[in-house]
Amino acid sequence: MPTVLREGRYRFAFFSNENREPPHVHVKVGDDQAKFWLDPVELAVNYGFKAHELNEMERIINRHQADFLEAWYEHFS
């Protein structure tokens, strides 16, 4: 699970076996996890995060969207 970014308490990463899905990033803190599509940025699944945390993650992803997409295509090419 390559980490792409750590910001605050959030860890943004890819699972290496998910290259058949559209570009996305997983966000993990402890036992909580969420998955966001990257183009367009949209919540795919949430396991345990509160709405305000998801909003914060989405803001972070929007700020780093180009970096995440670049890392995705580099990792899975």
N, C-alpha and C positions, 0 to 999 in steps of 0.2 A: 504494500500500500504506500506508494510514493507520496510523500508530503510535498505539496506545492506551495503552501503558505501557512504561517502561524500568525494570527493577529488576535491580540487579547487572549482570551481563553480558548479560542477556536482553532482547530486544526483542519485545514482544507487538503483533501487528498483524493487520489484515484485508486480504484481497485484495478490491478493489472489484467484481470480476466474479463473486463467489460468493454472491450473495444468494438463489440457488435452493436452497442447502444449508441445513441447520439451523444455528443460531448456533454459531460456532466461532472460535477464535483460533489464529494461527500464531505460533510462537516461533522466533526466528532468532538464531544466533550464528555469525559467519563463514559457512562452507559448510554447517553443520548446521542442520536445520530439523525442527520437529515441529508437529503439528496436534492441537488438543484440542477436542472438543465441549464446549459450555458448560452444557448442561442435559440430563442430568447431566454433570458434569465427568468426561471420559474421554478417554484417548489414542486418537486416530484413526490417525495415522501418525507414524513416526519415521525420520528420515534422518540418522543419525550420532551422536545423543546417547547417553550411557551411562545406565544405570538410575538411578543416584543423581542425575543431572541432571534426568531426567524426573520423579523424585519431588519434587525441589525446585520445578520448574515447576508441578507439580500443586498443591503447597501454596500457591504464589503465586496461581495461578488461583482456587483455592477462597477465598482471602482477598479477592480482587477480583471474584468472580463477578458480583455485582450490577452493579458498574461496567462490566464487559465486556458484559453483556447490555444494559444501558442504551445503551452506545455502539454496539453492534450495531444495535439497533432505530432509533436516531437516524440512523445512517449509511445504513441501507438503507430507510428510510421515504420 
